[in-house]
Structure formats: structure tokens, C-alpha cells
Amino acid sequence: MSDNENSLKRGDHRLTLWIALAIVAAIVFALLLPSLMAIGLNSGDAEPGSAEYLTLIQGRASYWLIPLEMGGEVFLRVLKMLVVPLVMSSVMSGILGLGDVRKLGRPGLAAVVYYLSTTVLAVIAGLILVNVMSPGVDSMDQSSLAQVDSKGESVKARLYATLAEDIGVKDHDVAEALNDNEYLQDEERGIGEILENLVLMMFTDNLFDSAVNTNLLPLIVFSLVFAGLLTTMGSRVSLVTDLIHQINSALMAFILLIMKFAPLGIFCLVAARFGEANVSGTFFLELKRTWGYTITVLLGLGVHAFLTLPVLLWVFTRRNPYKFMLQMSQAILTAFSTASSSATLPVTMESAVDEAGVSRRSVDFVLPLGATINMDGTALYEAVAAIFIAQVVGADLSLTQQIIVAVTATLAAIGAAGIPEAGLVTMVIVLTAVGLPVQYMTLILSVDWFLDRFRTAVNVFGDACGAAIVETAFVEPNSVEPAIEPEQASQ
């Protein structure tokens, strides 16, 4: 390895350390924010602990949070700005790199099998844990349940309003992005309709509209077909193929430039979100109220991230899975900060190639697809949440009903949009599939944004493992190309 390459590696490691420190500093700042805002207040202004006192604290904090929210939003928008051109150029570049589109068969099949298998394994882990730990049993008193039942406001409307506020758009735009044609109508949707929607999501009647709304699946389908056609046209399209490769290289260079400012942007994102939750004075109360559910989800995500995925990675690649996790830490930390696997995609691709040593052709093909449909953490969370709600209301779900929950959670997660907390809306599908009351989703709304960060980090790590595993499918059966050893992964 050259001195320049060693210098780049040291720079990447320092950047990862700065990102980790930025997250820690942001959380500490958020925890101290109410105390900092109380400095200078005296008993004459308001009685400590009163509603008026809390209002004063929140008013003061808002002035500090506005620049942080703005800085975090700018960083997030810059990342999202790259997603559509990067997905299309990287997928096309990956297909063109095969030389013959027919070679896509084995990697494509391997990717699909991997996505489905890991999602099913995640759901099974979640179902086992939630049945063993039973976090919803006797967790709510009758008065709390009656209060939930008495609320007449549309549940889906509240969900859309929550998402719209977090993302900074109108609730109608959220519904449109989620392809919800029955906006504000909580109709039951069966597995057949979910499958139909998944198929339709792969195609679009307006490619530019899909790009504007960041609907990546039809863009990926178009890129696969278009690049496949280019591989059959030889030298007649050499200018187009060269342009695609050059655009892809330029975008990766752009990502490296953006990541120099990542610690600052990530500090702003985390400090603003955690600070707002802490100043409101309700987050820790709600976390205590739903601690059993929260611990179950986090434990399930931990089992999947630290046991299931590492075992699969080691079996198929013989890589050291925990060294691989460390190599992908920059992407994992960014996923935790942004709560969006789509927004994290540029960082994931850069880390997978430069840090983890995954081949460019595997990364270009697998990761854009994985960021769109590989939602292990989301599927696990939806299964756990459904059983938790069943336990809260005293519904004893049969084995058949729990299998329906597993299948529906898997399919609904695949169809979830690449926006923060989109799993809340697809949760409606899972609950209605087994006849559970959707209004009880309000019990988990207050902590969902917090859990969303962990499941996004798991999704991104799962995508990276998929790229490393599917990489072996790009090697021809009779090829003498050696497998990448753990020691070589960082070379």
C-alpha cells in the first residue's frame, strides 16, 4: 500500500472518530440543554417544575435549536441531493462493468435470496423475543386504554402529520410518497394487495416524477434495463458508457468532499432532535412507560446485527464480521444520525469500497437495491410492535395469526419508503392484517423516532453485509480468483 493510500486510510479513521465524538457530544448537549436554559431564571419568573416554567425553558431552547435544526437539515438535504443521480449512475456502472448482461443472473438471484432470508430471520428473532419477554402484558392500566379508545381523531392523519413535521413537508406529500390512494381511510389490506402494490412500485409512468419523489425502485429497474441494453450495443454507445462511468466517479469524489463536513452536520442533526425531545419533558416519561417494548426492539436489533448478520457474513465470505462492522462504522454512525438508509447510501457505498474492500461492481449493484428494499430492522420492529399491541389489548394471537404478522411485516417493510419513520404507516397494514386496533399505535409514537435510528443503522449494516456476500456470486464458478481474506479487506 502506498504512502498516499495509507494517508487516506488514516484520514478515514479520524473522520469516523470525529463522527462518533460528534454524536456523543450532541447527546450530552441535549441532556444538559434544560439545565443550561434554566440559568438566569429565578422564582419570580416562574415556579420551578410548573407548566409556565417549562414553557419558558422551551422558549429559550428554541433559539438554540433553530440554527442546529437548520445546519442538520442542510447536511441531510445535501446527502439526499446525491441519492437519485448516484443510484442511477452506480447501478448502470455496475451493470456495464459486467461486460455481459447475462452475468447478472447469479448475483441478482443471490441478492434477492439474501434480502428475503435476512428479513425473515429478523422477523423470527423479533417474534421469539416479544413472545418470551411479553412487554405488553399488564403494561397499561384500564384508564390509559380507555383514553386511547376514546380518541376520535384519525390515526393515519396523526401519523402523516408526525411524519410531515419531521421531514418538513405537507401531510398530503407524505401520503403521496407512500403511494396511499385511500388517504385517511383505514381500510384493511390483505397480503394479495401488498404484493400487487410491490409489483406496481417497480414501474412508473413518469421517470422524472419518480426522481423528484425519490422513488428509487422504478429508477433502479430502469437503470438495470437501460444499462443491460448498452452492454449489447458495443462500440456504438462507447461515449454513453464512458460518460456513465465518469459521472459515477465524479459523484464519489463529491461524497468525499461532503464527508469532510459530516461531524458538524451530524452534531446538528442529533443535538436538535434529542434536544427537542428532552426539553419537551415528555420523552423520558414515555420511554419509561414503554421501556419493555423499547428494550425488546433494541435487543432484537442487537441479536440481528451482532449475531445473525455476522454469522452469515463469516459463513459465506470468511471475513471477520466484527472487523467488517468497524470498517463500516462511518456509514452505520451516519445512518443512526440521519435515520434514513437512502440518505446514508452515498456514505455506505464509499465506506464499502474504500474501507471494507468490497468490489465496486458488487457495491454499485447491491447497495442501491438494498437501501430500497432490504429493511431488516423495520420488519423486526413492525412484528414486535404488532405483538406488543396485541398483548396490551389482551388479544391472544394464534400461531397462524403470528405467521400472518411475520409475512405481512416482511412484505410491508420491503415496500416502506426511504424516509424517516415510514415504518409507522406500513404498520397500519400489519395491524389490520390480523384485526388489531390501529389506534393503539399512538402508544409507540413517542419513542418511534428514537428506535428508528437504531433500525436504520441495522438496515445499513445489513446492506453492507449483502454487498460482501453477493460479491462471491460475481466470481465465475471455474474462476481461480481468490476470496478476499479478512486481512485483505482493508488493503
C-alpha positions in Angstrom: 0.0 0.0 0.0 1.4 3.4 -1.0 2.0 6.3 1.4 -0.9 8.2 -0.2 -3.3 5.3 0.4 -2.1 5.0 4.0 -2.7 8.7 4.5 -6.3 8.3 3.1 -6.9 5.4 5.4 -5.7 7.3 8.4 -7.9 10.2 7.3 -11.0 8.0 7.1 -10.3 6.5 10.5 -10.0 10.0 12.0 -13.3 11.0 10.3 -15.1 8.1 11.8 -13.7 9.0 15.3 -14.9 12.6 14.8 -18.4 11.4 13.8 -18.6 9.2 16.9 -17.5 12.1 19.1 -20.0 14.4 17.4 -22.9 12.0 18.3 -21.7 11.7 21.9 -21.3 15.5 22.2 -24.7 16.1 20.7 -26.4 13.7 23.2 -24.6 15.3 26.1 -25.6 18.8 24.9 -29.2 17.6 24.6 -29.2 16.2 28.1 -27.8 19.4 29.5 -30.0 21.7 27.5 -32.8 22.1 30.0 -30.3 22.9 32.8 -28.5 25.4 30.6 -31.7 27.1 29.7 -32.6 27.4 33.4 -29.6 29.6 34.1 -30.7 33.1 34.9 -34.3 32.2 35.7 -35.5 33.0 39.2 -38.5 32.1 41.3 -40.1 35.4 40.3 -40.2 34.4 36.7 -42.0 31.1 37.3 -42.1 28.3 39.9 -39.6 25.5 39.0 -41.5 22.5 37.7 -44.6 24.4 36.8 -46.1 24.5 33.3 -45.1 28.2 33.0 -41.5 27.3 33.9 -41.4 24.6 31.3 -42.8 27.0 28.7 -40.0 29.5 29.5 -37.4 26.7 29.2 -38.8 25.6 25.8 -38.9 29.2 24.5 -35.3 29.8 25.4 -34.2 26.4 23.9 -36.0 27.1 20.6 -33.5 29.9 19.9 -30.6 27.5 20.3 -32.3 24.7 18.4 -33.2 26.7 15.3 -29.6 27.0 14.0 -28.9 23.4 14.9 -32.0 22.3 13.0 -31.0 24.4 10.1 -27.5 23.0 10.0 -28.7 19.4 10.3 -31.3 19.9 7.6 -28.7 21.4 5.2 -26.5 18.4 5.7 -29.3 16.0 5.2 -30.5 17.7 2.1 -27.1 17.7 0.6 -26.9 13.9 1.1 -30.4 13.4 -0.3 -29.5 15.5 -3.3 -27.0 12.9 -4.4 -29.2 9.9 -3.9 -31.0 9.8 -7.2 -28.1 10.6 -9.5 -25.8 8.2 -7.5 -28.3 5.3 -7.6 -28.8 5.6 -11.4 -25.1 6.1 -12.2 -23.8 3.4 -9.8 -26.4 0.8 -10.9 -25.6 1.5 -14.6 -21.9 1.5 -13.9 -22.2 -1.8 -12.1 -24.1 -3.5 -15.0 -21.7 -2.1 -17.6 -18.8 -3.4 -15.5 -20.1 -7.0 -16.0 -19.4 -6.7 -19.8 -22.2 -9.2 -20.5 -25.7 -8.6 -19.0 -26.2 -12.4 -18.8 -23.7 -12.5 -16.0 -26.2 -10.6 -13.8 -28.2 -13.8 -13.2 -26.2 -15.3 -10.3 -25.5 -12.0 -8.5 -29.2 -11.0 -9.0 -30.5 -14.2 -7.6 -28.0 -14.1 -4.7 -29.1 -10.6 -3.8 -32.8 -11.4 -3.8 -32.3 -14.6 -1.7 -30.2 -12.7 0.7 -32.7 -9.8 1.2 -35.6 -12.1 1.8 -33.7 -14.5 4.0 -32.3 -11.9 6.4 -35.6 -10.1 6.6 -37.4 -13.3 7.6 -34.7 -14.1 10.1 -35.0 -10.7 11.6 -38.8 -11.1 11.9 -38.4 -14.5 13.5 -35.9 -13.1 16.1 -38.3 -10.3 16.9 -41.3 -12.6 17.3 -39.4 -15.0 19.6 -38.2 -12.2 21.8 -41.6 -10.4 22.1 -43.3 -13.7 23.0 -40.7 -14.6 25.6 -40.4 -11.1 27.2 -44.1 -10.2 26.8 -43.5 -6.4 27.2 -47.2 -5.5 26.6 -48.7 -7.8 29.3 -50.1 -5.7 32.2 -48.1 -2.7 30.9 -51.2 -0.4 30.7 -54.0 0.3 33.2 -57.6 0.4 32.1 -57.8 4.2 32.3 -54.9 4.5 29.8 -56.5 2.0 27.4 -59.9 3.8 27.7 -58.2 7.1 26.9 -56.7 5.7 23.7 -60.0 4.2 22.7 -61.9 7.5 23.2 -59.7 9.4 20.8 -61.7 10.1 17.6 -59.0 11.7 15.5 -57.9 9.7 12.5 -54.9 7.6 13.4 -53.4 7.8 9.9 -53.9 11.6 9.9 -51.8 11.8 13.1 -49.2 9.6 11.6 -48.9 11.6 8.4 -48.8 14.8 10.5 -46.0 13.4 12.6 -44.0 12.4 9.5 -44.7 15.7 7.7 -43.4 17.7 10.7 -40.2 15.6 10.9 -39.5 15.8 7.2 -40.6 19.4 6.7 -43.3 18.7 4.0 -47.1 18.6 3.9 -49.0 15.6 5.1 -50.5 15.2 1.7 -47.0 14.9 0.3 -46.2 12.1 2.8 -49.3 10.2 1.7 -48.3 10.6 -2.0 -44.8 9.5 -1.3 -46.2 6.3 0.4 -48.5 5.6 -2.6 -51.5 5.8 -0.3 -54.5 6.2 -2.6 -57.0 5.9 0.2 -55.6 8.8 2.2 -57.1 9.0 5.7 -59.2 5.8 5.1 -58.1 3.0 7.4 -59.2 0.1 5.2 -58.0 -3.4 5.7 -55.3 -4.5 3.2 -54.6 -8.2 2.6 -51.3 -9.8 1.6 -52.5 -10.0 -2.0 -52.9 -6.3 -2.2 -49.5 -5.8 -0.7 -47.9 -8.0 -3.3 -49.8 -6.1 -6.0 -48.5 -2.8 -4.7 -44.9 -4.1 -4.6 -45.1 -5.1 -8.2 -46.6 -1.8 -9.3 -43.9 0.1 -7.3 -41.3 -1.3 -9.6 -42.7 0.6 -12.6 -43.5 4.2 -13.2 -45.3 6.1 -16.0 -43.0 9.2 -15.3 -39.3 8.6 -14.6 -38.8 12.3 -13.7 -41.7 12.2 -11.2 -40.1 9.1 -9.5 -36.8 11.0 -9.4 -38.4 14.1 -7.9 -40.2 12.0 -5.2 -37.1 9.8 -4.6 -39.0 6.6 -5.5 -35.8 4.6 -6.1 -37.3 1.2 -7.1 -38.5 2.2 -10.6 -35.3 4.1 -11.1 -33.3 1.0 -10.4 -35.4 -1.1 -12.7 -34.9 1.5 -15.5 -31.2 1.6 -14.8 -30.8 -2.2 -14.9 -32.7 -2.5 -18.2 -31.1 0.6 -19.9 -27.5 -0.5 -18.9 -28.3 -4.0 -19.9 -29.2 -2.8 -23.4 -26.0 -0.7 -23.6 -23.9 -3.9 -23.0 -25.3 -5.4 -26.1 -24.6 -2.4 -28.4 -20.8 -2.4 -28.3 -18.7 0.5 -29.6 -21.8 2.4 -30.9 -22.5 3.6 -27.3 -18.9 3.9 -26.0 -19.4 7.6 -25.4 -22.5 7.0 -23.3 -20.8 4.2 -21.3 -17.7 6.4 -20.7 -20.0 9.2 -19.5 -21.8 7.0 -17.0 -18.5 5.8 -15.5 -17.2 9.3 -15.3 -20.4 10.6 -13.7 -20.2 7.9 -11.1 -16.5 8.6 -10.3 -17.3 12.4 -10.0 -20.2 11.7 -7.6 -18.0 9.6 -5.4 -15.5 12.4 -5.3 -18.3 14.8 -4.3 -19.2 12.4 -1.5 -15.7 12.5 -0.1 -15.9 16.3 -0.1 -19.2 16.3 1.7 -18.0 13.9 4.4 -15.3 16.4 5.5 -18.3 18.3 7.0 -20.1 15.3 8.3 -19.2 15.6 12.0 -20.6 19.1 12.1 -23.8 18.2 10.2 -24.3 15.0 12.3 -23.8 17.0 15.6 -26.6 19.4 14.4 -28.9 16.6 13.4 -28.6 14.6 16.7 -28.4 17.6 19.0 -31.6 19.2 17.5 -33.7 16.0 17.6 -32.6 14.8 21.1 -32.6 18.3 22.4 -36.2 19.0 21.3 -37.3 15.7 22.8 -35.5 16.3 26.1 -36.7 19.9 26.5 -40.3 18.9 26.0 -40.1 17.0 29.3 -42.1 14.0 28.0 -39.6 11.8 26.2 -38.1 10.1 29.2 -41.5 9.7 30.8 -42.8 8.0 27.6 -39.6 5.9 27.4 -40.2 4.7 31.0 -43.8 3.9 30.1 -42.8 1.8 27.1 -39.4 0.5 28.4 -40.4 -3.1 28.0 -41.3 -2.6 24.3 -38.2 -0.4 23.7 -35.8 -3.0 25.3 -37.4 -5.8 23.3 -36.9 -3.9 20.0 -33.3 -2.9 20.8 -32.5 -6.5 21.9 -34.0 -7.9 18.7 -32.0 -5.5 16.6 -28.9 -6.4 18.6 -29.4 -10.1 18.0 -29.7 -9.5 14.3 -26.8 -7.1 14.0 -24.3 -8.8 16.3 -25.3 -12.5 15.8 -27.4 -13.3 12.7 -25.7 -11.0 10.1 -22.1 -11.7 11.4 -22.7 -15.5 11.1 -24.0 -15.1 7.6 -21.1 -12.9 6.6 -18.5 -15.3 8.1 -20.1 -18.4 6.6 -20.2 -17.0 3.0 -17.1 -14.9 2.9 -14.8 -16.0 5.8 -14.4 -12.3 6.7 -14.1 -11.3 10.3 -17.6 -9.8 10.8 -16.8 -7.5 13.6 -13.8 -6.1 11.8 -16.1 -5.6 8.9 -18.5 -3.8 11.2 -15.7 -1.5 12.3 -14.8 -0.8 8.7 -18.5 0.2 8.0 -18.8 2.2 11.2 -18.7 5.5 9.3 -21.9 4.5 7.4 -23.5 3.0 10.5 -23.0 6.2 12.5 -24.3 8.3 9.7 -27.4 6.0 9.4 -28.0 6.5 13.2 -27.8 10.3 12.8 -29.9 10.7 9.7 -32.4 7.8 10.3 -32.6 7.3 6.6 -30.9 4.5 4.7 -31.4 6.3 1.4 -29.7 9.5 2.6 -26.9 7.3 4.0 -26.4 5.5 0.7 -23.6 7.7 -0.6 -21.6 7.1 2.6 -22.4 3.4 2.6 -21.0 3.0 -0.9 -17.9 4.9 -0.2 -17.2 3.0 3.1 -17.9 -0.4 1.5 -15.4 0.2 -1.3 -12.6 2.2 0.4 -12.8 0.8 3.9 -14.2 -2.7 3.7 -12.6 -3.6 0.3 -15.9 -4.8 -1.3 -15.6 -4.8 -5.1 -17.0 -1.8 -6.9 -19.2 -3.9 -9.2 -20.9 -5.6 -6.2 -21.4 -2.3 -4.4 -22.8 -0.5 -7.4 -25.4 -3.2 -8.0 -26.3 -4.4 -4.5 -26.3 -1.3 -2.2 -28.7 0.9 -4.1 -31.1 -2.1 -4.3 -30.6 -2.9 -0.6 -31.2 0.7 0.5 -34.6 0.5 -1.2 -35.9 -3.0 -0.3 -33.6 -4.5 2.4 -35.4 -3.4 5.6 -34.5 -6.0 8.2 -34.7 -3.6 11.2 -38.0 -2.2 10.0 -39.6 -5.7 9.6 -38.4 -6.7 13.0 -39.8 -3.6 14.6 -43.2 -4.0 12.9 -43.5 -7.6 14.1 -42.6 -6.7 17.7 -44.9 -3.7 17.7 -47.8 -5.7 16.4 -47.4 -8.4 19.1 -46.8 -5.8 21.7 -50.1 -4.1 20.9 -51.9 -7.4 20.9 -50.5 -8.1 24.4 -51.6 -4.6 25.5 -55.2 -5.1 24.4 -55.3 -8.7 25.7 -55.6 -10.3 22.3 -54.2 -13.9 22.2 -52.8 -14.3 18.7 -52.7 -17.9 17.4 -49.7 -19.4 15.6 -51.4 -18.8 12.3 -52.0 -15.1 13.1 -48.4 -14.7 14.2 -47.3 -16.2 10.9 -49.5 -13.7 9.1 -47.8 -10.9 11.1 -44.4 -12.3 10.0 -45.3 -12.5 6.3 -47.1 -9.1 6.3 -44.3 -7.4 8.2 -41.7 -8.7 5.7 -43.7 -7.6 2.7 -44.7 -4.2 4.2 -41.1 -3.5 5.2 -39.9 -4.1 1.6 -42.5 -1.6 0.4 -41.6 1.0 3.0 -40.5 4.4 1.7 -36.9 5.6 2.3 -37.9 8.4 4.7 -37.7 8.6 8.5 -40.3 6.8 10.4 -42.1 5.5 7.2 -42.5 2.2 9.1 -45.2 3.8 11.1 -47.5 3.9 8.1 -46.8 0.4 6.9 -47.5 -0.7 10.5 -51.2 0.0 9.7 -51.0 -2.8 7.1 -49.6 -5.3 9.6 -52.2 -4.5 12.3 -55.2 -4.6 10.1 -54.0 -8.0 8.6 -54.7 -9.6 12.0 -57.6 -7.4 13.1 -55.7 -5.4 15.7 -56.9 -1.8 16.5 -54.7 0.7 14.8 -55.4 3.5 17.3 -53.0 1.7 19.8 -50.1 2.7 17.6 -50.2 6.0 19.5 -48.7 4.1 22.4 -45.4 3.8 20.5 -45.4 7.1 18.6 -43.4 9.0 21.2 -40.4 6.6 21.1 -40.5 5.6 17.4 -38.2 8.4 16.3 -35.6 7.1 18.8 -35.9 3.4 17.7 -36.0 4.4 14.1 -32.3 5.4 14.3 -31.2 2.0 15.6 -33.2 0.1 13.0 -31.8 2.3 10.2 -28.3 1.5 11.4 -29.1 -2.2 11.3 -30.6 -1.8 7.8 -27.4 -0.2 6.5 -25.1 -2.8 8.1 -27.3 -5.5 6.5 -27.0 -3.8 3.1 -23.2 -3.8 3.5 -23.1 -7.5 4.5 -25.2 -8.2 1.5 -22.7 -6.5 -0.8 -19.9 -8.5 0.6 -21.8 -11.8 0.4 -23.2 -11.2 -3.1 -19.6 -10.3 -4.2 -18.8 -14.0 -4.2 -21.6 -14.6 -6.8 -19.7 -12.3 -9.2 -16.8 -14.8 -9.3 -17.3 -17.4 -12.1 -17.6 -21.0 -10.8 -14.4 -22.0 -12.7 -12.5 -18.9 -11.9 -9.3 -19.1 -9.9 -9.9 -15.6 -8.4 -9.2 -16.0 -4.6 -11.7 -15.0 -2.0 -10.9 -11.8 0.0 -9.5 -12.7 3.4 -10.2 -10.5 6.4 -6.6 -9.3 6.4 -7.0 -8.2 2.8 -10.3 -6.4 3.3 -8.7 -3.2 4.5 -5.9 -3.3 1.9 
